[in-house]
Amino acid sequence: GFRPSHKQLRSIIIDENSYSQDAVKGYLEKAQVEVVGAVNNKQEAIEIYERESRLGKIIQLITVNGHDSVNNAKAICENIRQFETSRNLQPCSILLLAESFAEGELKDCLDPNGPAKANNFMQMPIYFPELQKMLASVQSNFVVETREPFKPKKVLLVDDLAFNVTLLEKYLEMNGHEFLSAGDGQKALD
C-alpha cells in the first residue's frame, strides 16, 4: 500500500536494549525516517546531536525508551532540552517509548512547561499507523531553516608576507570572492 514518506526527517534512538533499538530502527526506516544513530545513553545521543548540529544537519526526532532500568527518561529529556537551549537550536520532537510508564513520571515528561518537554508517548510494541500519524505531525510542526543564497564578497587583503597573500587570493578566488591585495597597511589606505 501507499506509505507517506518521512524521508526528510532525521532521528536518534536512545535505548540501552539493542533488541529494542533494532525494533524502533526498523519501524522508523519503514517510515523512511533517517536514523542517524541508535545509542545506549544520553551522552552518546548528545554527542551525535552536537556533531550533526555543527555540520548544519537538523535532528527532528529523538526516541527515548522510558522503560530502561539505567536510563531515566525525564533526565534524558531534560539534558536534550538543555543542550538545545545552550546551542540555540530549534527543539526536536521527543518521542517516549515504553511498554508501561508510571503515570506521574509520564505527566512530568510531557508537561510543555516542565524541563523535560517530551512531545509524544507511544506504547510498545509500536502500532505502525499511529507512528506514521505522529511522524506526519512532527514533519508539519518542524520549521525548515532556509539559508540565504551565496553572495560573493569584496575583500581587501593586507599582509606583508607574499606567501600569505597568494594563499588567501587562491582561496578567495576558488570560493567566488573578489579581492584587492596590498603588501602593507599604507598601500591598503592608498
Disulfide bonds with the S-S distance in Angstrom:
none
